[in-house]
Every structure is written in C-alpha cells, then in structure tokens.
Amino acid sequence: MPQTHLTDTRFDQFALHPSILAGLEAAGFHFCTPIQAETLPLALAGQDVAGQAQTGTGKTAAFLVVALQRLLEQEMAAVPAAETMQAASDTQSGAGLEGGAPQPGVEAGVESATELVDKARAEPVSSRARQPRVLILAPTRELAVQIHKDAELLASHTGFRLGLVYGGTGYQAQRDEIAAGVDILIGTPGRLIDYLKQRVFDLRQVEVVVLDEADRMFDLGFIKDIRFVLRRLPPPTERLGLLFSATLSYRVMELAYEHMNDPRMIEIMPEQVTADRITQKGYMVANEEKVPLLIGLLRQFKDARSMVFVNTKREGERVWGYLEGNGLKAAMLSGDVPQKKRLSLLKRFQEGELAIMVATDVAARGLHIPGVTHVINYDLPDDAEDYVHRIGRTARAGEAGDAISFVCESYAMGWPDIEAFIGARIPISTVEPALLAEVDPKTRVRVERRSRDSGREGRRGAPRERSGRPGDRAAGRAAGGRGRGGTRREPPTKRKQPEAGQAHPPASPAASDDLAAVNPVAAGPEAQAAVSTTASSDAEAPKKRRRRRSRRRSEAATEPDPQV
C-alpha cells in the first residue's frame, strides 16, 4: 500500500502508554496521518480540538488514542496515596530494623502503578461504580459499529470495557451491557438518550467527549439530541472535548464554541487528502442510457469492488433489479433496511462475497470499507458536499481509486456546483456506443413488497357487520327488510274492497291475526287480550325495535289477502 498519505511523525515519539503502543502495533500503525500529527500534540496536552478532515484520514485512531491515554493517566493518578505512603513507610521501617535484615519483599519496593490499576480493574463491578468516562457520539449506526471495532483493536491491551448502543436491534442486550458498567461508551444519540432517561447510566464521570461527523449530526436532525447530552456532562473546563467534521461550517463552529473549552481549529483540506489519488470522470448520458452504461462499465471492471450511489430507495431497487437480472450480484443498502440485514450485507461486501453495492447516502458517511476501487454516482447528489463524501469511499488510507459520475438530464444542473465546491474541473465525455450493454427490460428482478392491506385480507372476505347482532340483521333481510346487501322492500298495496252485495270471504288464521292487530274491537275479546299481551311485551322492548315491529305489522295488515 502506498504511504504517500503519511507524515514523518511516528506514534512512539509521543509519551503514550505501553498498552496503547501495543494496540497501535497490532493495528499496524507506525506513522501518523496529517490529522493525527496535528491533533495528538494538542489533545494529549489537554487542549480541546475541532478538526476538519474527510473520512478515511485516520481521525478515528486520533481521538481513540487521546481518549485511551487520558483514561490511563487518570487511573495512574487515582492510585490511592495511602497505599503508596504505607508501602514507602514499610520499606523504611524494614531497612531500619535491628540486625539490618530487611523484611521479605521490601526490597522489591512499592507496587508499580500499573499493577495497582490492574488490581483495581479486576474488582467485581458490583463493588465499585463503573460509569462511562469516555463518550463517543456518531450520527449513524454503521459509523458507531466501525468506531467500536477500531476501539476494540486499539484498546485490546488496556483492559477497558467498551459499550456500543444503536437503534434497530438488541434493545435489552445493549441495556444489560451498559448497566453492567463500561469505561468507553460509543453510540448514536437516539438509543443513548433512551437509556440515559431510564438512568441505566449517568454522564457525571465523563472525562472525554467526542463528536464524530458533526456536520452529519445537523443533516440528520440530531442537533437537539446532541445539545441534550452535552448539557448533562461535566463543565467543559473539567473534561476534554474533541469534534471532527468534514466541514467546519458556521453551525458546527457555533456548537464547538458553545460546548467546548476554547477549541483549537485544525483543517486538513480535501485536496491534501483525496484529490491526488482519485481519478474523477463524468459521462454525459441520457436517462434511458444510465442502466446500460452502468452494466457495461461494471462488466469491464476486473477484480473490482464498486459502490453505486443513487438518490432514492426506489431508484436503488430498480438499479439493483437490473444488475441482478443481468448476472451482476449486488447488495442494496438503504435507510430502511433492517439493522441485522444491513450488517450482514456490509460484512459480505467487505469480505468480497459481493462485488457491487447499491446504496443511498446513508452509506456515504462514516463507513470504513477497505478495498473499494470504484465509486459510481448513478445519480448526482443534491448537495455538492455529499459528492466528496461519496467518492471518499475509495482511495482510503493512501490507496488509489476511480470516481465516475453520470451527468444525466435529471441532475445535470448540479454539476457546476460540484466543480465549484471541490475547486477543480472534472473531465466529462460523451458515451460511446460500445460502452452501452444490451439490456432487456424483462430481465429486471422485482423487489417483493409487502402489501399495506395484508393485514386486512381476512376481513375483506367477510361481510362487514355494523352492529353486535348480526343475526337480527340477517333475519330482517330474510323477512324482506331493506338492509346492506338485502333486497328492496316493495311498497304495500291497497287492499281490494269487495263489490256491493258481495259477502266477505272467509278469513284465514293469518288474516284474523292481522285484523286483530289493526282493529282489536272488531276481532273479538280473544283478539283484544292477545293484542294487550303483545303491547305489554313491546313496551318492555327497546324503542327502536318496537317501531320496527309495529311497521311490519302495519305492512302485514295492509297486504292483500291471498284468498281475495
């Protein structure tokens, strides 16, 4: 790997603890990057630092080394003075004993501070409160996971306990881990504040606070959460503050001056970090040629690991579908991918199992994926600053890479802003027909979507009930009543009157009952008693039901006698 990104400053030139140097040796770090060479002298001396640097420049190692050194120095200084004085007194008294024979073990002198620290750290957590002393905040879950991974390597010889909290998975497991006690807490603002409000931990013992990708905190709307956390820390004069951002904008500087102790500004310009090692190029392309051009380029790459950036999840799924349908295995990474699946896809991509990753800007910041050779801006970003973050996925740690952008009809208006932001002209060319692959629209693999109404399918097949008594309604429809889905009730017809001199036909039992309902007096005493009994029972029934029954009786009474 080329070493042009490194300086002549070595880590062992600083007065670092041997356990930290052992971790750096295990990681293969010997020389500092520019941001490390500028940050370490100031931060190790206790000066707050606000640094501007792109991802992949070594800033993670910079603030981890500072935090670990601070904790080790505090533990060395916190060795009980009483034990030291007692050991010295024992040494002197042993040397002055009659006969001049020192007590056993006195010549070994006082226990070293490192041994006392190790002994204290070996005590069970229940016997002493262990609250976070280093707090590291990251804007995304992926960045938090990556910082934790780097911290495990660098702190492997220190014995410090690390904690990691982020949303989307493992709520109770993360809670139990933090409740058991940690020295260094790394996490995203949302889940961290959740546990803080539950008093799973407190921030009164924090000695070092780190804000990584501070500008991204603003972009994702976390700034209120960040202020909530910072206001619950010890005063800035009693802790060390480190802030890193891709750009030191006005709002980032305002945050730094509000919650840090007179921070020193360090700026590592992008031209010093990435521009010399990234080959940038653009293609003037029509919208309908973007997929054929993408497939044609990816087929030409040999032993490549490529990231394809899109602006929307829907477009990303469409691009992924065409890649899969044309024999190019790829992963799709967007903001709503479940956390477990997201980590699995990242692992497969990092290990080389998948050579292509289609991603939205959620993966453009903070991810450390070694060996990315090509970055393709399938859609130009809406913000020129995001262009720098996207192409920063390649040419990391001194390696070289290619950045290819599609200047299409939909996003071409943002191209001048990108060139103005980076302060350089990017060569752009037209698309040669040989670069366009033949793509059949039928080859696209469709992403299975869960229907919104999947939970209603069982209900749609059954008739809708508007009351708690479906049997009553069903009986009413069977009787000819008009209901939801029932038959229309015919209007009552007028009873046919017999002609003059014609005798009344014999009444059927049903007709007699109808007559009793209409004129109980004419029906006789038995009918009057029956009607009286019916009226009393109707009075006990609900009013609405009584009206329905009386209406039905009226209709029955006015229906023509079938014998007429």
C-alpha positions in Angstrom: 0.0 0.0 0.0 1.4 3.4 -0.9 2.5 5.5 2.1 2.2 9.0 0.5 -0.7 9.9 2.9 1.5 9.5 5.9 3.8 12.0 7.6 7.2 11.6 9.2 5.8 11.7 12.7 5.8 8.4 14.5 3.4 7.3 17.3 6.2 6.3 19.5 7.5 9.9 19.5 4.7 10.8 21.9 4.7 9.7 25.5 2.0 7.1 25.0 1.2 4.3 27.5 2.9 1.0 26.5 -0.6 -0.7 26.3 -1.6 1.9 23.7 1.6 1.4 21.7 0.9 -2.3 21.8 -2.5 -1.8 20.3 -1.1 0.5 17.6 1.5 -2.1 16.8 -1.3 -4.8 16.5 -3.1 -2.5 14.1 0.0 -1.9 12.0 0.1 1.9 12.7 3.6 3.3 13.0 3.4 6.8 11.2 0.8 9.4 11.7 -1.6 10.8 9.1 -1.8 14.6 8.8 -4.9 14.8 11.0 -3.2 12.6 13.6 0.1 14.5 13.5 -1.9 17.8 14.1 -4.3 16.5 16.7 -2.2 14.4 19.0 0.2 17.1 20.4 -2.7 19.4 21.3 -5.1 16.9 22.6 -2.6 15.0 24.7 -1.7 18.3 26.3 -5.3 18.7 27.4 -6.4 21.2 24.6 -9.9 20.9 23.1 -9.7 20.3 19.3 -12.1 20.9 16.5 -10.8 19.2 13.4 -11.8 19.3 9.7 -11.0 16.1 7.9 -12.7 13.8 5.4 -13.4 10.2 6.3 -10.6 7.8 5.8 -7.9 10.2 7.0 -7.3 8.4 10.4 -9.3 10.7 12.7 -10.9 7.7 14.4 -7.5 6.5 15.6 -6.6 10.0 16.6 -9.4 10.5 19.1 -9.2 6.9 20.3 -5.5 7.2 21.2 -6.2 10.5 23.0 -9.1 9.0 25.0 -7.2 5.9 26.0 -4.2 7.9 27.1 -6.4 10.2 29.2 -8.1 7.3 31.0 -4.8 5.6 31.7 -3.3 8.8 33.1 -6.3 9.4 35.3 -6.1 5.9 36.6 -2.4 6.2 37.3 -3.1 9.5 39.2 -6.0 7.9 41.1 -3.9 5.2 42.7 -4.6 5.7 46.4 -1.9 7.8 48.0 -2.4 6.0 51.3 -1.3 2.7 49.8 1.8 4.3 48.3 2.7 6.1 51.5 2.1 2.9 53.5 4.4 0.9 51.2 7.1 3.5 51.5 6.8 3.5 55.3 7.1 -0.2 55.4 10.2 0.0 53.2 11.9 2.4 55.5 10.9 0.6 58.7 12.2 -2.7 57.3 15.6 -1.1 56.4 15.9 0.3 60.0 15.2 -2.9 61.8 17.8 -4.1 64.4 20.2 -6.5 62.7 19.8 -4.8 59.3 17.8 -7.6 57.8 15.0 -6.2 55.6 11.6 -7.8 55.7 10.7 -10.1 52.9 9.5 -8.3 49.8 10.6 -4.9 50.9 13.5 -4.7 48.6 11.0 -5.0 45.7 9.8 -1.6 46.7 6.3 -0.2 46.2 4.0 -1.9 43.7 4.0 -0.3 40.3 1.1 2.0 39.5 0.2 -0.3 36.6 -0.2 -3.3 38.9 -2.4 -1.3 41.2 -4.5 -0.2 38.3 -4.9 -3.8 37.1 -5.8 -4.9 40.6 -8.5 -2.2 40.9 -9.8 -3.1 37.4 -10.1 -6.7 38.4 -12.5 -5.9 41.2 -16.1 -7.0 40.5 -18.4 -4.4 39.1 -20.8 -4.6 41.9 -18.1 -3.5 44.4 -17.5 -0.2 42.6 -19.5 2.1 40.4 -18.3 2.0 36.8 -19.9 4.7 34.7 -18.8 5.9 31.2 -15.7 8.0 31.3 -15.4 8.4 27.5 -18.4 9.2 25.4 -18.3 9.0 21.6 -21.3 10.1 19.6 -21.8 9.1 15.9 -24.6 10.1 13.6 -25.2 6.6 12.0 -25.3 3.0 13.2 -22.7 1.9 10.7 -20.2 4.6 11.9 -20.8 3.6 15.6 -20.2 0.0 14.8 -17.0 0.8 12.9 -15.7 3.0 15.8 -16.4 0.2 18.2 -14.5 -2.2 16.1 -11.4 0.1 15.9 -11.6 0.7 19.6 -11.6 -3.0 20.4 -8.3 -3.3 18.5 -6.6 -0.3 19.9 -7.8 -0.9 23.5 -7.1 -4.7 23.4 -4.2 -4.3 25.8 -5.7 -1.8 28.2 -8.5 -3.9 29.8 -11.1 -1.2 29.4 -14.7 -2.2 28.9 -16.4 -0.9 25.8 -20.1 -0.4 25.3 -22.0 0.1 22.0 -25.6 1.3 21.7 -27.5 2.0 18.5 -31.1 1.6 17.4 -32.8 -1.1 15.3 -31.7 -4.2 17.2 -30.7 -5.7 20.6 -32.5 -3.3 22.9 -32.4 -5.4 26.1 -28.9 -6.9 25.4 -27.4 -3.4 24.9 -29.2 -2.2 28.0 -27.9 -5.0 30.1 -24.3 -4.5 28.8 -24.4 -0.8 29.7 -26.0 -1.4 33.1 -23.1 -3.8 33.9 -20.7 -0.9 33.6 -18.5 0.4 30.8 -15.5 2.7 30.6 -16.0 3.8 27.0 -19.5 4.3 25.6 -20.0 4.6 21.8 -23.4 5.1 20.3 -26.0 7.0 18.3 -28.0 9.8 20.0 -31.4 8.2 20.0 -30.8 4.9 21.8 -28.2 6.6 24.1 -30.7 9.2 25.3 -33.3 6.5 25.8 -31.0 4.6 28.2 -29.9 7.9 29.8 -33.5 8.8 30.6 -34.0 5.4 32.2 -31.0 6.1 34.4 -29.2 3.0 33.1 -26.1 5.1 33.3 -25.1 8.7 34.1 -22.7 11.1 32.5 -21.2 12.8 35.6 -17.9 10.9 35.3 -17.2 11.6 31.6 -13.7 12.9 31.1 -13.6 12.8 27.3 -16.4 13.5 24.8 -16.0 13.0 21.1 -18.4 14.2 18.4 -17.6 12.5 15.1 -19.1 13.7 11.8 -20.6 16.7 13.5 -21.9 18.2 10.3 -23.8 15.0 9.6 -25.5 15.4 13.0 -27.1 18.6 11.7 -28.1 17.0 8.4 -29.9 14.1 10.2 -31.6 16.4 12.7 -29.8 15.2 15.7 -28.5 18.6 16.9 -31.2 18.9 19.6 -30.3 15.5 21.0 -26.6 16.4 20.9 -27.3 19.5 23.0 -29.4 17.5 25.4 -26.5 15.2 26.0 -23.8 17.8 26.2 -25.7 19.8 28.8 -25.7 16.8 31.1 -21.9 16.4 31.0 -19.4 18.0 33.4 -18.5 21.6 32.6 -16.2 22.0 29.5 -13.3 23.0 31.8 -13.5 19.7 33.6 -13.4 17.4 30.5 -11.7 17.1 27.2 -13.7 17.8 24.1 -12.9 16.6 20.5 -15.0 17.4 17.5 -14.4 16.2 13.9 -16.3 17.3 10.8 -16.0 17.2 7.1 -16.7 20.9 7.0 -16.3 23.5 9.8 -19.5 25.4 8.9 -20.9 28.2 10.9 -23.3 26.0 12.8 -20.6 23.5 13.6 -18.4 26.2 14.9 -21.2 27.6 17.0 -21.7 24.2 18.6 -18.0 23.9 19.3 -17.7 27.3 21.0 -20.9 26.7 23.0 -19.9 23.3 24.5 -16.1 23.2 24.3 -13.3 24.9 26.2 -11.7 27.3 23.7 -11.1 24.7 21.0 -8.2 24.9 18.6 -9.1 24.6 14.9 -7.3 22.1 12.7 -8.1 22.0 9.0 -7.0 19.2 6.6 -8.2 20.3 3.2 -9.7 17.7 0.8 -7.1 18.4 -1.8 -4.4 17.2 0.5 -6.2 14.0 1.3 -8.1 12.6 -1.7 -7.9 14.6 -4.9 -4.4 13.4 -5.8 -5.3 9.7 -5.6 -8.9 9.7 -7.0 -9.3 9.7 -10.8 -12.6 11.6 -11.4 -14.6 11.4 -14.6 -18.1 12.2 -15.9 -20.3 10.9 -18.7 -22.9 13.0 -20.4 -25.7 10.4 -20.6 -29.5 10.3 -21.3 -31.8 8.9 -18.6 -32.6 5.8 -20.6 -28.9 5.1 -21.1 -27.9 5.1 -17.5 -28.7 1.4 -16.8 -27.0 0.1 -20.0 -24.0 2.3 -19.3 -23.7 1.1 -15.7 -23.9 -2.6 -16.7 -21.4 -2.0 -19.5 -18.9 -0.3 -17.1 -19.2 -2.9 -14.4 -18.6 -5.7 -16.8 -15.4 -4.1 -17.9 -14.0 -3.8 -14.3 -11.7 -6.6 -13.3 -11.2 -7.6 -9.7 -13.1 -4.5 -8.6 -15.2 -3.6 -5.6 -17.7 -1.0 -6.6 -20.2 1.2 -4.9 -23.1 2.7 -6.9 -24.9 5.7 -5.3 -28.5 6.6 -6.0 -30.6 9.4 -4.5 -33.8 7.4 -3.7 -34.6 4.0 -2.4 -37.0 3.3 -5.2 -34.4 4.0 -7.8 -31.9 1.9 -5.9 -34.2 -1.1 -6.0 -34.7 -0.6 -9.7 -31.0 -0.4 -10.4 -30.4 -3.5 -8.2 -33.1 -5.4 -10.0 -31.4 -4.8 -13.4 -28.0 -5.8 -12.0 -29.3 -9.0 -10.5 -31.2 -9.8 -13.7 -28.1 -9.4 -15.8 -25.8 -11.6 -13.8 -24.2 -9.0 -11.6 -24.6 -9.9 -7.9 -25.2 -6.8 -5.8 -26.4 -5.7 -2.4 -28.9 -2.9 -1.8 -28.3 -0.7 1.2 -30.8 2.0 2.2 -32.0 3.6 5.3 -35.0 1.3 6.0 -33.1 -2.0 5.6 -33.3 -3.8 9.0 -30.2 -3.5 11.1 -29.3 -7.2 11.1 -29.6 -7.4 7.3 -27.7 -4.2 6.9 -24.8 -5.5 8.9 -24.9 -8.8 7.1 -24.8 -7.1 3.7 -21.9 -4.9 4.8 -20.0 -7.9 6.0 -20.5 -9.8 2.7 -19.4 -6.7 0.8 -16.3 -6.2 3.0 -15.3 -9.8 2.7 -15.6 -9.7 -1.1 -18.5 -12.1 -1.4 -20.4 -9.3 -3.1 -18.5 -7.1 -5.5 -21.2 -4.4 -6.0 -23.2 -2.4 -3.5 -26.1 -0.1 -4.5 -26.6 2.5 -1.8 -28.3 5.7 -0.9 -26.4 8.4 1.0 -27.0 6.6 4.3 -23.8 4.6 3.4 -21.9 7.7 2.1 -20.6 8.8 5.5 -18.5 7.0 8.1 -18.3 3.6 6.7 -14.8 2.1 6.5 -14.9 -0.4 3.7 -11.4 -1.3 2.6 -10.5 -2.0 -0.9 -13.3 -0.1 -2.7 -11.8 0.5 -6.2 -14.7 2.4 -7.9 -17.4 4.8 -6.9 -20.2 5.4 -9.4 -22.6 8.3 -8.9 -25.5 6.9 -10.8 -27.5 9.9 -9.6 -25.6 13.1 -8.9 -26.1 14.2 -5.3 -28.4 17.1 -4.5 -25.7 18.6 -2.2 -22.2 19.2 -3.6 -20.7 18.3 -0.3 -22.2 14.8 -0.5 -20.2 14.3 -3.7 -17.0 14.5 -1.6 -18.3 12.1 1.0 -19.4 9.6 -1.7 -16.1 9.4 -3.5 -14.4 9.3 -0.2 -15.4 5.6 -0.1 -12.5 4.9 -2.4 -8.8 5.9 -2.1 -8.8 5.4 1.6 -5.6 5.0 3.6 -3.4 6.0 0.7 -4.9 3.7 -1.9 -6.0 4.8 -5.4 -9.5 4.8 -6.8 -11.8 5.9 -9.5 -14.9 8.1 -9.2 -17.3 8.0 -12.2 -20.4 10.3 -12.4 -23.4 10.1 -14.7 -24.4 13.6 -15.7 -27.9 12.9 -16.8 -30.9 15.0 -17.8 -32.4 14.9 -14.3 -29.4 16.0 -12.3 -27.0 17.8 -14.7 -27.9 21.2 -13.2 -25.9 20.2 -10.1 -22.6 19.5 -11.9 -21.3 23.1 -11.9 -21.9 23.3 -8.1 -19.8 20.1 -7.6 -16.9 21.5 -9.6 -17.1 24.8 -7.7 -17.2 23.0 -4.3 -14.1 20.9 -5.0 -12.3 23.8 -6.8 -11.4 21.7 -9.9 -12.7 20.9 -13.3 -13.7 17.3 -13.8 -13.2 15.8 -17.3 -16.5 14.9 -18.9 -17.1 12.9 -22.1 -19.9 11.5 -24.2 -21.0 7.9 -24.1 -19.6 5.7 -26.8 -22.0 3.0 -28.1 -19.5 0.3 -27.3 -19.9 1.1 -23.6 -23.7 0.5 -23.6 -24.8 -3.0 -22.8 -27.9 -4.6 -24.3 -30.4 -4.7 -21.6 -33.8 -6.4 -21.9 -36.4 -4.7 -19.7 -37.8 -8.2 -18.9 -34.6 -9.1 -17.1 -35.3 -6.8 -14.2 -35.8 -8.6 -10.9 -38.7 -7.1 -9.0 -38.4 -6.5 -5.3 -41.2 -8.2 -3.4 -43.2 -5.6 -1.4 -45.5 -6.3 1.5 -48.9 -5.1 0.8 -50.3 -2.4 3.1 -53.6 -4.3 3.2 -52.1 -7.6 4.0 -53.5 -7.5 7.5 -57.0 -6.7 6.1 -57.2 -9.6 3.8 -59.0 -11.8 6.3 -61.6 -9.1 6.9 -62.3 -8.2 3.3 -63.6 -11.7 2.5 -66.3 -11.5 5.2 -69.3 -9.2 5.2 -69.0 -6.1 7.2 -71.1 -6.0 10.3 -72.3 -2.7 11.6 -73.7 -3.9 14.9 -73.1 -6.5 17.5 -76.2 -8.5 16.5 -75.6 -9.9 13.0 -78.4 -12.5 13.4 -81.0 -9.8 13.8 -80.0 -8.1 10.6 -79.8 -11.3 8.7 -83.3 -12.2 9.9 -84.5 -8.8 8.9 -83.1 -9.1 5.4 -84.7 -12.6 5.1 -88.1 -11.1 6.1 -87.8 -8.7 3.2 -86.4 -5.7 5.0 -84.1 -3.3 3.2 -80.6 -3.6 4.7 -77.0 -3.5 3.5 -76.9 -6.0 0.7 -80.6 -7.0 1.2 -83.5 -6.9 -1.2 -85.6 -3.8 -1.7 -88.9 -3.8 0.2 -91.9 -3.3 -2.0 -94.4 -0.7 -1.0 -97.6 -2.0 0.5 -100.5 -2.4 -1.9 -104.1 -1.3 -1.2 -106.5 -3.9 0.0 -109.1 -4.8 -2.7 -112.6 -4.0 -1.5 -115.4 -6.4 -2.3 -118.2 -5.1 -4.5 -121.6 -4.1 -3.2 -123.7 -7.0 -2.1 -120.7 -9.4 -2.2 -120.1 -11.3 1.1 -116.8 -11.2 2.7 -114.6 -14.2 2.0 -113.7 -16.4 4.9 -110.7 -15.1 6.7 -107.6 -17.3 7.1 -105.9 -17.6 10.6 -103.2 -15.2 9.4 -105.7 -12.7 8.2 -107.5 -12.9 11.5 -104.3 -12.2 13.3 -103.7 -9.2 11.0 -107.2 -7.9 11.6 -106.7 -8.2 15.3 -103.6 -6.2 15.1 -105.5 -3.4 13.2 -108.9 -3.4 14.9 -108.9 -5.4 18.1 -112.5 -4.5 18.9 -113.8 -5.9 15.6 -111.8 -9.1 16.2 -113.5 -10.0 19.4 -112.5 -10.4 23.1 -109.8 -13.0 22.5 -108.0 -10.8 20.0 -108.2 -7.9 22.4 -106.5 -10.0 25.1 -103.8 -11.1 22.6 -103.1 -7.6 21.4 -102.9 -6.4 25.0 -100.4 -9.0 25.8 -98.3 -8.1 22.7 -98.5 -4.4 23.5 -97.2 -5.0 27.0 -94.2 -7.1 25.7 -93.5 -4.4 23.1 -93.3 -1.8 25.9 -90.6 -3.7 27.5 -88.5 -3.9 24.3 -86.2 -1.1 23.0 -88.0 1.7 21.4 -86.3 1.3 18.0 -87.2 -2.4 17.9 -90.9 -1.6 18.8 -91.2 0.8 15.9 -89.8 -1.8 13.5 -92.3 -4.4 14.7 -95.2 -2.0 14.5 -94.2 -1.0 11.0 -94.0 -4.7 10.0 -97.5 -5.3 11.5 -98.9 -2.4 9.5 -97.3 -3.7 6.3 -98.7 -7.2 7.0 -102.1 -5.8 7.8 -102.3 -3.9 4.5 -101.0 -6.7 2.3 -103.8 -8.2 0.1 -105.4 -11.4 1.4 -104.2 -14.2 -0.9 -107.8 -15.6 -0.9 -109.3 -12.4 -2.3 
